[in-house]
Amino acid sequence: MAQAMLTSSYAIKTNNRERIQQFANTVLNHGVKRNLVSEVESSVFLSPNDFLKITELSQKLKQIDAKLAQYKTSK
């Protein structure tokens, strides 16, 4: 009896995890199709606006790094 309950409980948890995973995948796929989010890297999704902000910040960081390197070489 206890074994059956344990097995049943495990099956329910596993089934719930699968359902949650399927739902999350459906939501992400819908967002990608509607261009609400895009996959930047494997399992990393961003909105187009956030992606632009990150790109701009990356460019600014590169400029800062270049200025720091120039400053260090001039010393």
mmCIF file of the N, C-alpha and C atoms, coordinates in Angstrom:
data_MODEL
# 
_entry.id   MODEL 
# 
loop_
_atom_site.group_PDB 
_atom_site.id 
_atom_site.type_symbol 
_atom_site.label_atom_id 
_atom_site.label_alt_id 
_atom_site.label_comp_id 
_atom_site.label_asym_id 
_atom_site.label_entity_id 
_atom_site.label_seq_id 
_atom_site.pdbx_PDB_ins_code 
_atom_site.Cartn_x 
_atom_site.Cartn_y 
_atom_site.Cartn_z 
_atom_site.occupancy 
_atom_site.B_iso_or_equiv 
_atom_site.pdbx_formal_charge 
_atom_site.auth_seq_id 
_atom_site.auth_comp_id 
_atom_site.auth_asym_id 
_atom_site.auth_atom_id 
_atom_site.pdbx_PDB_model_num 
ATOM 1   N N  . MET A 1 1  ? 0.826  -1.198 0.000   1.00 0.00 ? 1  MET A N  1 
ATOM 2   C CA . MET A 1 1  ? 0.000  0.000  0.000   1.00 0.00 ? 1  MET A CA 1 
ATOM 3   C C  . MET A 1 1  ? 0.869  1.259  0.000   1.00 0.00 ? 1  MET A C  1 
ATOM 4   N N  . ALA A 1 2  ? 1.862  1.311  0.885   1.00 0.00 ? 2  ALA A N  1 
ATOM 5   C CA . ALA A 1 2  ? 2.729  2.487  0.958   1.00 0.00 ? 2  ALA A CA 1 
ATOM 6   C C  . ALA A 1 2  ? 3.525  2.653  -0.325  1.00 0.00 ? 2  ALA A C  1 
ATOM 7   N N  . GLN A 1 3  ? 3.967  1.531  -0.894  1.00 0.00 ? 3  GLN A N  1 
ATOM 8   C CA . GLN A 1 3  ? 4.726  1.575  -2.154  1.00 0.00 ? 3  GLN A CA 1 
ATOM 9   C C  . GLN A 1 3  ? 3.863  2.139  -3.275  1.00 0.00 ? 3  GLN A C  1 
ATOM 10  N N  . ALA A 1 4  ? 2.616  1.747  -3.325  1.00 0.00 ? 4  ALA A N  1 
ATOM 11  C CA . ALA A 1 4  ? 1.701  2.237  -4.355  1.00 0.00 ? 4  ALA A CA 1 
ATOM 12  C C  . ALA A 1 4  ? 1.473  3.734  -4.197  1.00 0.00 ? 4  ALA A C  1 
ATOM 13  N N  . MET A 1 5  ? 1.337  4.190  -2.956  1.00 0.00 ? 5  MET A N  1 
ATOM 14  C CA . MET A 1 5  ? 1.131  5.617  -2.715  1.00 0.00 ? 5  MET A CA 1 
ATOM 15  C C  . MET A 1 5  ? 2.371  6.416  -3.089  1.00 0.00 ? 5  MET A C  1 
ATOM 16  N N  . LEU A 1 6  ? 3.542  5.873  -2.754  1.00 0.00 ? 6  LEU A N  1 
ATOM 17  C CA . LEU A 1 6  ? 4.791  6.545  -3.086  1.00 0.00 ? 6  LEU A CA 1 
ATOM 18  C C  . LEU A 1 6  ? 4.971  6.629  -4.594  1.00 0.00 ? 6  LEU A C  1 
ATOM 19  N N  . THR A 1 7  ? 4.699  5.526  -5.278  1.00 0.00 ? 7  THR A N  1 
ATOM 20  C CA . THR A 1 7  ? 4.814  5.496  -6.734  1.00 0.00 ? 7  THR A CA 1 
ATOM 21  C C  . THR A 1 7  ? 3.822  6.464  -7.362  1.00 0.00 ? 7  THR A C  1 
ATOM 22  N N  . SER A 1 8  ? 2.602  6.502  -6.833  1.00 0.00 ? 8  SER A N  1 
ATOM 23  C CA . SER A 1 8  ? 1.576  7.403  -7.344  1.00 0.00 ? 8  SER A CA 1 
ATOM 24  C C  . SER A 1 8  ? 1.978  8.859  -7.127  1.00 0.00 ? 8  SER A C  1 
ATOM 25  N N  . SER A 1 9  ? 2.509  9.161  -5.956  1.00 0.00 ? 9  SER A N  1 
ATOM 26  C CA . SER A 1 9  ? 2.946  10.523 -5.655  1.00 0.00 ? 9  SER A CA 1 
ATOM 27  C C  . SER A 1 9  ? 4.074  10.950 -6.588  1.00 0.00 ? 9  SER A C  1 
ATOM 28  N N  . TYR A 1 10 ? 5.026  10.056 -6.828  1.00 0.00 ? 10 TYR A N  1 
ATOM 29  C CA . TYR A 1 10 ? 6.138  10.358 -7.735  1.00 0.00 ? 10 TYR A CA 1 
ATOM 30  C C  . TYR A 1 10 ? 5.623  10.583 -9.155  1.00 0.00 ? 10 TYR A C  1 
ATOM 31  N N  . ALA A 1 11 ? 4.681  9.754  -9.589  1.00 0.00 ? 11 ALA A N  1 
ATOM 32  C CA . ALA A 1 11 ? 4.119  9.893  -10.937 1.00 0.00 ? 11 ALA A CA 1 
ATOM 33  C C  . ALA A 1 11 ? 3.407  11.229 -11.089 1.00 0.00 ? 11 ALA A C  1 
ATOM 34  N N  . ILE A 1 12 ? 2.693  11.647 -10.065 1.00 0.00 ? 12 ILE A N  1 
ATOM 35  C CA . ILE A 1 12 ? 1.984  12.930 -10.121 1.00 0.00 ? 12 ILE A CA 1 
ATOM 36  C C  . ILE A 1 12 ? 2.984  14.080 -10.217 1.00 0.00 ? 12 ILE A C  1 
ATOM 37  N N  . LYS A 1 13 ? 4.051  14.040 -9.390  1.00 0.00 ? 13 LYS A N  1 
ATOM 38  C CA . LYS A 1 13 ? 5.061  15.097 -9.437  1.00 0.00 ? 13 LYS A CA 1 
ATOM 39  C C  . LYS A 1 13 ? 5.749  15.144 -10.785 1.00 0.00 ? 13 LYS A C  1 
ATOM 40  N N  . THR A 1 14 ? 6.090  13.965 -11.315 1.00 0.00 ? 14 THR A N  1 
ATOM 41  C CA . THR A 1 14 ? 6.748  13.902 -12.621 1.00 0.00 ? 14 THR A CA 1 
ATOM 42  C C  . THR A 1 14 ? 5.828  14.437 -13.702 1.00 0.00 ? 14 THR A C  1 
ATOM 43  N N  . ASN A 1 15 ? 4.562  14.052 -13.634 1.00 0.00 ? 15 ASN A N  1 
ATOM 44  C CA . ASN A 1 15 ? 3.593  14.511 -14.619 1.00 0.00 ? 15 ASN A CA 1 
ATOM 45  C C  . ASN A 1 15 ? 3.423  16.022 -14.532 1.00 0.00 ? 15 ASN A C  1 
ATOM 46  N N  . ASN A 1 16 ? 3.375  16.576 -13.326 1.00 0.00 ? 16 ASN A N  1 
ATOM 47  C CA . ASN A 1 16 ? 3.256  18.027 -13.157 1.00 0.00 ? 16 ASN A CA 1 
ATOM 48  C C  . ASN A 1 16 ? 4.474  18.748 -13.729 1.00 0.00 ? 16 ASN A C  1 
ATOM 49  N N  . ARG A 1 17 ? 5.672  18.217 -13.485 1.00 0.00 ? 17 ARG A N  1 
ATOM 50  C CA . ARG A 1 17 ? 6.882  18.831 -14.039 1.00 0.00 ? 17 ARG A CA 1 
ATOM 51  C C  . ARG A 1 17 ? 6.838  18.842 -15.560 1.00 0.00 ? 17 ARG A C  1 
ATOM 52  N N  . GLU A 1 18 ? 6.392  17.724 -16.132 1.00 0.00 ? 18 GLU A N  1 
ATOM 53  C CA . GLU A 1 18 ? 6.292  17.649 -17.592 1.00 0.00 ? 18 GLU A CA 1 
ATOM 54  C C  . GLU A 1 18 ? 5.292  18.666 -18.120 1.00 0.00 ? 18 GLU A C  1 
ATOM 55  N N  . ARG A 1 19 ? 4.163  18.799 -17.447 1.00 0.00 ? 19 ARG A N  1 
ATOM 56  C CA . ARG A 1 19 ? 3.151  19.773 -17.875 1.00 0.00 ? 19 ARG A CA 1 
ATOM 57  C C  . ARG A 1 19 ? 3.682  21.201 -17.777 1.00 0.00 ? 19 ARG A C  1 
ATOM 58  N N  . ILE A 1 20 ? 4.371  21.497 -16.679 1.00 0.00 ? 20 ILE A N  1 
ATOM 59  C CA . ILE A 1 20 ? 4.946  22.839 -16.511 1.00 0.00 ? 20 ILE A CA 1 
ATOM 60  C C  . ILE A 1 20 ? 5.978  23.110 -17.596 1.00 0.00 ? 20 ILE A C  1 
ATOM 61  N N  . GLN A 1 21 ? 6.825  22.117 -17.887 1.00 0.00 ? 21 GLN A N  1 
ATOM 62  C CA . GLN A 1 21 ? 7.844  22.275 -18.926 1.00 0.00 ? 21 GLN A CA 1 
ATOM 63  C C  . GLN A 1 21 ? 7.200  22.494 -20.291 1.00 0.00 ? 21 GLN A C  1 
ATOM 64  N N  . GLN A 1 22 ? 6.157  21.728 -20.590 1.00 0.00 ? 22 GLN A N  1 
ATOM 65  C CA . GLN A 1 22 ? 5.452  21.894 -21.861 1.00 0.00 ? 22 GLN A CA 1 
ATOM 66  C C  . GLN A 1 22 ? 4.817  23.279 -21.955 1.00 0.00 ? 22 GLN A C  1 
ATOM 67  N N  . PHE A 1 23 ? 4.209  23.741 -20.876 1.00 0.00 ? 23 PHE A N  1 
ATOM 68  C CA . PHE A 1 23 ? 3.593  25.063 -20.870 1.00 0.00 ? 23 PHE A CA 1 
ATOM 69  C C  . PHE A 1 23 ? 4.645  26.151 -21.072 1.00 0.00 ? 23 PHE A C  1 
ATOM 70  N N  . ALA A 1 24 ? 5.770  26.032 -20.362 1.00 0.00 ? 24 ALA A N  1 
ATOM 71  C CA . ALA A 1 24 ? 6.843  27.022 -20.512 1.00 0.00 ? 24 ALA A CA 1 
ATOM 72  C C  . ALA A 1 24 ? 7.367  27.036 -21.940 1.00 0.00 ? 24 ALA A C  1 
ATOM 73  N N  . ASN A 1 25 ? 7.542  25.874 -22.529 1.00 0.00 ? 25 ASN A N  1 
ATOM 74  C CA . ASN A 1 25 ? 8.006  25.806 -23.917 1.00 0.00 ? 25 ASN A CA 1 
ATOM 75  C C  . ASN A 1 25 ? 6.994  26.426 -24.869 1.00 0.00 ? 25 ASN A C  1 
ATOM 76  N N  . THR A 1 26 ? 5.714  26.188 -24.620 1.00 0.00 ? 26 THR A N  1 
ATOM 77  C CA . THR A 1 26 ? 4.668  26.769 -25.464 1.00 0.00 ? 26 THR A CA 1 
ATOM 78  C C  . THR A 1 26 ? 4.688  28.292 -25.378 1.00 0.00 ? 26 THR A C  1 
ATOM 79  N N  . VAL A 1 27 ? 4.807  28.816 -24.164 1.00 0.00 ? 27 VAL A N  1 
ATOM 80  C CA . VAL A 1 27 ? 4.849  30.272 -23.974 1.00 0.00 ? 27 VAL A CA 1 
ATOM 81  C C  . VAL A 1 27 ? 6.068  30.868 -24.673 1.00 0.00 ? 27 VAL A C  1 
ATOM 82  N N  . LEU A 1 28 ? 7.234  30.245 -24.510 1.00 0.00 ? 28 LEU A N  1 
ATOM 83  C CA . LEU A 1 28 ? 8.447  30.754 -25.158 1.00 0.00 ? 28 LEU A CA 1 
ATOM 84  C C  . LEU A 1 28 ? 8.340  30.693 -26.673 1.00 0.00 ? 28 LEU A C  1 
ATOM 85  N N  . ASN A 1 29 ? 7.823  29.590 -27.191 1.00 0.00 ? 29 ASN A N  1 
ATOM 86  C CA . ASN A 1 29 ? 7.675  29.471 -28.644 1.00 0.00 ? 29 ASN A CA 1 
ATOM 87  C C  . ASN A 1 29 ? 6.722  30.528 -29.187 1.00 0.00 ? 29 ASN A C  1 
ATOM 88  N N  . HIS A 1 30 ? 5.643  30.792 -28.458 1.00 0.00 ? 30 HIS A N  1 
ATOM 89  C CA . HIS A 1 30 ? 4.701  31.832 -28.874 1.00 0.00 ? 30 HIS A CA 1 
ATOM 90  C C  . HIS A 1 30 ? 5.387  33.200 -28.875 1.00 0.00 ? 30 HIS A C  1 
ATOM 91  N N  . GLY A 1 31 ? 6.156  33.475 -27.835 1.00 0.00 ? 31 GLY A N  1 
ATOM 92  C CA . GLY A 1 31 ? 6.876  34.750 -27.758 1.00 0.00 ? 31 GLY A CA 1 
ATOM 93  C C  . GLY A 1 31 ? 7.882  34.913 -28.874 1.00 0.00 ? 31 GLY A C  1 
ATOM 94  N N  . VAL A 1 32 ? 8.573  33.836 -29.222 1.00 0.00 ? 32 VAL A N  1 
ATOM 95  C CA . VAL A 1 32 ? 9.554  33.895 -30.309 1.00 0.00 ? 32 VAL A CA 1 
ATOM 96  C C  . VAL A 1 32 ? 8.847  34.126 -31.640 1.00 0.00 ? 32 VAL A C  1 
ATOM 97  N N  . LYS A 1 33 ? 7.738  33.427 -31.868 1.00 0.00 ? 33 LYS A N  1 
ATOM 98  C CA . LYS A 1 33 ? 7.000  33.586 -33.125 1.00 0.00 ? 33 LYS A CA 1 
ATOM 99  C C  . LYS A 1 33 ? 6.457  35.001 -33.282 1.00 0.00 ? 33 LYS A C  1 
ATOM 100 N N  . ARG A 1 34 ? 6.041  35.617 -32.189 1.00 0.00 ? 34 ARG A N  1 
ATOM 101 C CA . ARG A 1 34 ? 5.473  36.973 -32.221 1.00 0.00 ? 34 ARG A CA 1 
ATOM 102 C C  . ARG A 1 34 ? 6.541  38.060 -32.081 1.00 0.00 ? 34 ARG A C  1 
ATOM 103 N N  . ASN A 1 35 ? 7.803  37.655 -32.048 1.00 0.00 ? 35 ASN A N  1 
ATOM 104 C CA . ASN A 1 35 ? 8.931  38.582 -31.867 1.00 0.00 ? 35 ASN A CA 1 
ATOM 105 C C  . ASN A 1 35 ? 8.838  39.367 -30.562 1.00 0.00 ? 35 ASN A C  1 
ATOM 106 N N  . LEU A 1 36 ? 8.217  38.756 -29.553 1.00 0.00 ? 36 LEU A N  1 
ATOM 107 C CA . LEU A 1 36 ? 8.174  39.376 -28.232 1.00 0.00 ? 36 LEU A CA 1 
ATOM 108 C C  . LEU A 1 36 ? 9.469  39.111 -27.484 1.00 0.00 ? 36 LEU A C  1 
ATOM 109 N N  . VAL A 1 37 ? 10.056 37.957 -27.750 1.00 0.00 ? 37 VAL A N  1 
ATOM 110 C CA . VAL A 1 37 ? 11.354 37.591 -27.186 1.00 0.00 ? 37 VAL A CA 1 
ATOM 111 C C  . VAL A 1 37 ? 12.161 36.905 -28.276 1.00 0.00 ? 37 VAL A C  1 
ATOM 112 N N  . SER A 1 38 ? 13.466 36.930 -28.125 1.00 0.00 ? 38 SER A N  1 
ATOM 113 C CA . SER A 1 38 ? 14.322 36.203 -29.055 1.00 0.00 ? 38 SER A CA 1 
ATOM 114 C C  . SER A 1 38 ? 15.382 35.467 -28.259 1.00 0.00 ? 38 SER A C  1 
ATOM 115 N N  . GLU A 1 39 ? 15.803 34.333 -28.802 1.00 0.00 ? 39 GLU A N  1 
ATOM 116 C CA . GLU A 1 39 ? 16.802 33.526 -28.113 1.00 0.00 ? 39 GLU A CA 1 
ATOM 117 C C  . GLU A 1 39 ? 18.176 34.092 -28.428 1.00 0.00 ? 39 GLU A C  1 
ATOM 118 N N  . VAL A 1 40 ? 18.859 34.573 -27.402 1.00 0.00 ? 40 VAL A N  1 
ATOM 119 C CA . VAL A 1 40 ? 20.177 35.169 -27.556 1.00 0.00 ? 40 VAL A CA 1 
ATOM 120 C C  . VAL A 1 40 ? 21.237 34.082 -27.508 1.00 0.00 ? 40 VAL A C  1 
ATOM 121 N N  . GLU A 1 41 ? 21.132 33.233 -26.539 1.00 0.00 ? 41 GLU A N  1 
ATOM 122 C CA . GLU A 1 41 ? 21.993 32.068 -26.373 1.00 0.00 ? 41 GLU A CA 1 
ATOM 123 C C  . GLU A 1 41 ? 21.079 30.897 -26.052 1.00 0.00 ? 41 GLU A C  1 
ATOM 124 N N  . SER A 1 42 ? 21.652 29.747 -25.945 1.00 0.00 ? 42 SER A N  1 
ATOM 125 C CA . SER A 1 42 ? 20.852 28.582 -25.600 1.00 0.00 ? 42 SER A CA 1 
ATOM 126 C C  . SER A 1 42 ? 20.162 28.808 -24.256 1.00 0.00 ? 42 SER A C  1 
ATOM 127 N N  . SER A 1 43 ? 18.842 28.770 -24.277 1.00 0.00 ? 43 SER A N  1 
ATOM 128 C CA . SER A 1 43 ? 17.996 28.935 -23.079 1.00 0.00 ? 43 SER A CA 1 
ATOM 129 C C  . SER A 1 43 ? 18.039 30.337 -22.481 1.00 0.00 ? 43 SER A C  1 
ATOM 130 N N  . VAL A 1 44 ? 18.485 31.340 -23.244 1.00 0.00 ? 44 VAL A N  1 
ATOM 131 C CA . VAL A 1 44 ? 18.480 32.728 -22.780 1.00 0.00 ? 44 VAL A CA 1 
ATOM 132 C C  . VAL A 1 44 ? 17.607 33.530 -23.737 1.00 0.00 ? 44 VAL A C  1 
ATOM 133 N N  . PHE A 1 45 ? 16.498 34.058 -23.227 1.00 0.00 ? 45 PHE A N  1 
ATOM 134 C CA . PHE A 1 45 ? 15.545 34.788 -24.051 1.00 0.00 ? 45 PHE A CA 1 
ATOM 135 C C  . PHE A 1 45 ? 15.439 36.223 -23.562 1.00 0.00 ? 45 PHE A C  1 
ATOM 136 N N  . LEU A 1 46 ? 15.422 37.167 -24.506 1.00 0.00 ? 46 LEU A N  1 
ATOM 137 C CA . LEU A 1 46 ? 15.301 38.587 -24.180 1.00 0.00 ? 46 LEU A CA 1 
ATOM 138 C C  . LEU A 1 46 ? 14.290 39.235 -25.107 1.00 0.00 ? 46 LEU A C  1 
ATOM 139 N N  . SER A 1 47 ? 13.682 40.301 -24.616 1.00 0.00 ? 47 SER A N  1 
ATOM 140 C CA . SER A 1 47 ? 12.822 41.089 -25.491 1.00 0.00 ? 47 SER A CA 1 
ATOM 141 C C  . SER A 1 47 ? 13.719 41.901 -26.421 1.00 0.00 ? 47 SER A C  1 
ATOM 142 N N  . PRO A 1 48 ? 13.209 42.304 -27.586 1.00 0.00 ? 48 PRO A N  1 
ATOM 143 C CA . PRO A 1 48 ? 14.036 43.103 -28.504 1.00 0.00 ? 48 PRO A CA 1 
ATOM 144 C C  . PRO A 1 48 ? 14.560 44.381 -27.855 1.00 0.00 ? 48 PRO A C  1 
ATOM 145 N N  . ASN A 1 49 ? 13.754 45.015 -27.018 1.00 0.00 ? 49 ASN A N  1 
ATOM 146 C CA . ASN A 1 49 ? 14.173 46.242 -26.347 1.00 0.00 ? 49 ASN A CA 1 
ATOM 147 C C  . ASN A 1 49 ? 15.343 45.971 -25.401 1.00 0.00 ? 49 ASN A C  1 
ATOM 148 N N  . ASP A 1 50 ? 15.243 44.901 -24.634 1.00 0.00 ? 50 ASP A N  1 
ATOM 149 C CA . ASP A 1 50 ? 16.338 44.541 -23.724 1.00 0.00 ? 50 ASP A CA 1 
ATOM 150 C C  . ASP A 1 50 ? 17.597 44.182 -24.500 1.00 0.00 ? 50 ASP A C  1 
ATOM 151 N N  . PHE A 1 51 ? 17.423 43.508 -25.625 1.00 0.00 ? 51 PHE A N  1 
ATOM 152 C CA . PHE A 1 51 ? 18.574 43.125 -26.442 1.00 0.00 ? 51 PHE A CA 1 
ATOM 153 C C  . PHE A 1 51 ? 19.301 44.368 -26.950 1.00 0.00 ? 51 PHE A C  1 
ATOM 154 N N  . LEU A 1 52 ? 18.535 45.383 -27.370 1.00 0.00 ? 52 LEU A N  1 
ATOM 155 C CA . LEU A 1 52 ? 19.152 46.631 -27.833 1.00 0.00 ? 52 LEU A CA 1 
ATOM 156 C C  . LEU A 1 52 ? 19.900 47.331 -26.704 1.00 0.00 ? 52 LEU A C  1 
ATOM 157 N N  . LYS A 1 53 ? 19.307 47.344 -25.519 1.00 0.00 ? 53 LYS A N  1 
ATOM 158 C CA . LYS A 1 53 ? 19.968 47.975 -24.370 1.00 0.00 ? 53 LYS A CA 1 
ATOM 159 C C  . LYS A 1 53 ? 21.274 47.263 -24.037 1.00 0.00 ? 53 LYS A C  1 
ATOM 160 N N  . ILE A 1 54 ? 21.251 45.942 -24.069 1.00 0.00 ? 54 ILE A N  1 
ATOM 161 C CA . ILE A 1 54 ? 22.467 45.175 -23.778 1.00 0.00 ? 54 ILE A CA 1 
ATOM 162 C C  . ILE A 1 54 ? 23.522 45.426 -24.838 1.00 0.00 ? 54 ILE A C  1 
ATOM 163 N N  . THR A 1 55 ? 23.114 45.524 -26.090 1.00 0.00 ? 55 THR A N  1 
ATOM 164 C CA . THR A 1 55 ? 24.063 45.805 -27.169 1.00 0.00 ? 55 THR A CA 1 
ATOM 165 C C  . THR A 1 55 ? 24.698 47.177 -26.978 1.00 0.00 ? 55 THR A C  1 
ATOM 166 N N  . GLU A 1 56 ? 23.884 48.174 -26.649 1.00 0.00 ? 56 GLU A N  1 
ATOM 167 C CA . GLU A 1 56 ? 24.411 49.524 -26.408 1.00 0.00 ? 56 GLU A CA 1 
ATOM 168 C C  . GLU A 1 56 ? 25.381 49.540 -25.230 1.00 0.00 ? 56 GLU A C  1 
ATOM 169 N N  . LEU A 1 57 ? 25.020 48.862 -24.153 1.00 0.00 ? 57 LEU A N  1 
ATOM 170 C CA . LEU A 1 57 ? 25.904 48.810 -22.985 1.00 0.00 ? 57 LEU A CA 1 
ATOM 171 C C  . LEU A 1 57 ? 27.208 48.083 -23.307 1.00 0.00 ? 57 LEU A C  1 
ATOM 172 N N  . SER A 1 58 ? 27.128 47.055 -24.114 1.00 0.00 ? 58 SER A N  1 
ATOM 173 C CA . SER A 1 58 ? 28.348 46.337 -24.512 1.00 0.00 ? 58 SER A CA 1 
ATOM 174 C C  . SER A 1 58 ? 29.271 47.244 -25.311 1.00 0.00 ? 58 SER A C  1 
ATOM 175 N N  . GLN A 1 59 ? 28.693 48.052 -26.203 1.00 0.00 ? 59 GLN A N  1 
ATOM 176 C CA . GLN A 1 59 ? 29.502 48.987 -26.987 1.00 0.00 ? 59 GLN A CA 1 
ATOM 177 C C  . GLN A 1 59 ? 30.150 50.034 -26.080 1.00 0.00 ? 59 GLN A C  1 
ATOM 178 N N  . LYS A 1 60 ? 29.403 50.531 -25.109 1.00 0.00 ? 60 LYS A N  1 
ATOM 179 C CA . LYS A 1 60 ? 29.957 51.517 -24.173 1.00 0.00 ? 60 LYS A CA 1 
ATOM 180 C C  . LYS A 1 60 ? 31.091 50.907 -23.353 1.00 0.00 ? 60 LYS A C  1 
ATOM 181 N N  . LEU A 1 61 ? 30.918 49.655 -22.920 1.00 0.00 ? 61 LEU A N  1 
ATOM 182 C CA . LEU A 1 61 ? 31.981 48.986 -22.169 1.00 0.00 ? 61 LEU A CA 1 
ATOM 183 C C  . LEU A 1 61 ? 33.242 48.813 -23.011 1.00 0.00 ? 61 LEU A C  1 
ATOM 184 N N  . LYS A 1 62 ? 33.066 48.508 -24.288 1.00 0.00 ? 62 LYS A N  1 
ATOM 185 C CA . LYS A 1 62 ? 34.228 48.380 -25.178 1.00 0.00 ? 62 LYS A CA 1 
ATOM 186 C C  . LYS A 1 62 ? 34.951 49.714 -25.315 1.00 0.00 ? 62 LYS A C  1 
ATOM 187 N N  . GLN A 1 63 ? 34.188 50.803 -25.415 1.00 0.00 ? 63 GLN A N  1 
ATOM 188 C CA . GLN A 1 63 ? 34.800 52.126 -25.502 1.00 0.00 ? 63 GLN A CA 1 
ATOM 189 C C  . GLN A 1 63 ? 35.557 52.458 -24.219 1.00 0.00 ? 63 GLN A C  1 
ATOM 190 N N  . ILE A 1 64 ? 34.970 52.133 -23.085 1.00 0.00 ? 64 ILE A N  1 
ATOM 191 C CA . ILE A 1 64 ? 35.639 52.387 -21.803 1.00 0.00 ? 64 ILE A CA 1 
ATOM 192 C C  . ILE A 1 64 ? 36.915 51.563 -21.700 1.00 0.00 ? 64 ILE A C  1 
ATOM 193 N N  . ASP A 1 65 ? 36.841 50.294 -22.093 1.00 0.00 ? 65 ASP A N  1 
ATOM 194 C CA . ASP A 1 65 ? 38.034 49.444 -22.062 1.00 0.00 ? 65 ASP A CA 1 
ATOM 195 C C  . ASP A 1 65 ? 39.129 49.990 -22.963 1.00 0.00 ? 65 ASP A C  1 
ATOM 196 N N  . ALA A 1 66 ? 38.743 50.489 -24.141 1.00 0.00 ? 66 ALA A N  1 
ATOM 197 C CA . ALA A 1 66 ? 39.731 51.054 -25.065 1.00 0.00 ? 66 ALA A CA 1 
ATOM 198 C C  . ALA A 1 66 ? 40.379 52.302 -24.461 1.00 0.00 ? 66 ALA A C  1 
ATOM 199 N N  . LYS A 1 67 ? 39.576 53.155 -23.837 1.00 0.00 ? 67 LYS A N  1 
ATOM 200 C CA . LYS A 1 67 ? 40.124 54.360 -23.205 1.00 0.00 ? 67 LYS A CA 1 
ATOM 201 C C  . LYS A 1 67 ? 41.043 54.006 -22.041 1.00 0.00 ? 67 LYS A C  1 
ATOM 202 N N  . LEU A 1 68 ? 40.664 52.997 -21.257 1.00 0.00 ? 68 LEU A N  1 
ATOM 203 C CA . LEU A 1 68 ? 41.523 52.559 -20.153 1.00 0.00 ? 68 LEU A CA 1 
ATOM 204 C C  . LEU A 1 68 ? 42.852 52.009 -20.669 1.00 0.00 ? 68 LEU A C  1 
ATOM 205 N N  . ALA A 1 69 ? 42.789 51.234 -21.729 1.00 0.00 ? 69 ALA A N  1 
ATOM 206 C CA . ALA A 1 69 ? 44.018 50.684 -22.305 1.00 0.00 ? 69 ALA A CA 1 
ATOM 207 C C  . ALA A 1 69 ? 44.901 51.805 -22.832 1.00 0.00 ? 69 ALA A C  1 
ATOM 208 N N  . GLN A 1 70 ? 44.288 52.805 -23.471 1.00 0.00 ? 70 GLN A N  1 
ATOM 209 C CA . GLN A 1 70 ? 45.040 53.946 -23.989 1.00 0.00 ? 70 GLN A CA 1 
ATOM 210 C C  . GLN A 1 70 ? 45.663 54.729 -22.831 1.00 0.00 ? 70 GLN A C  1 
ATOM 211 N N  . TYR A 1 71 ? 44.921 54.904 -21.758 1.00 0.00 ? 71 TYR A N  1 
ATOM 212 C CA . TYR A 1 71 ? 45.429 55.627 -20.590 1.00 0.00 ? 71 TYR A CA 1 
ATOM 213 C C  . TYR A 1 71 ? 46.607 54.886 -19.959 1.00 0.00 ? 71 TYR A C  1 
ATOM 214 N N  . LYS A 1 72 ? 46.495 53.571 -19.846 1.00 0.00 ? 72 LYS A N  1 
ATOM 215 C CA . LYS A 1 72 ? 47.566 52.774 -19.244 1.00 0.00 ? 72 LYS A CA 1 
ATOM 216 C C  . LYS A 1 72 ? 48.834 52.802 -20.089 1.00 0.00 ? 72 LYS A C  1 
ATOM 217 N N  . THR A 1 73 ? 48.684 52.810 -21.410 1.00 0.00 ? 73 THR A N  1 
ATOM 218 C CA . THR A 1 73 ? 49.872 52.835 -22.273 1.00 0.00 ? 73 THR A CA 1 
ATOM 219 C C  . THR A 1 73 ? 50.521 54.209 -22.277 1.00 0.00 ? 73 THR A C  1 
ATOM 220 N N  . SER A 1 74 ? 49.753 55.262 -22.024 1.00 0.00 ? 74 SER A N  1 
ATOM 221 C CA . SER A 1 74 ? 50.328 56.610 -22.025 1.00 0.00 ? 74 SER A CA 1 
ATOM 222 C C  . SER A 1 74 ? 51.079 56.911 -20.734 1.00 0.00 ? 74 SER A C  1 
ATOM 223 N N  . LYS A 1 75 ? 50.856 56.155 -19.691 1.00 0.00 ? 75 LYS A N  1 
ATOM 224 C CA . LYS A 1 75 ? 51.535 56.387 -18.405 1.00 0.00 ? 75 LYS A CA 1 
ATOM 225 C C  . LYS A 1 75 ? 52.922 55.856 -18.407 1.00 0.00 ? 75 LYS A C  1 
# 
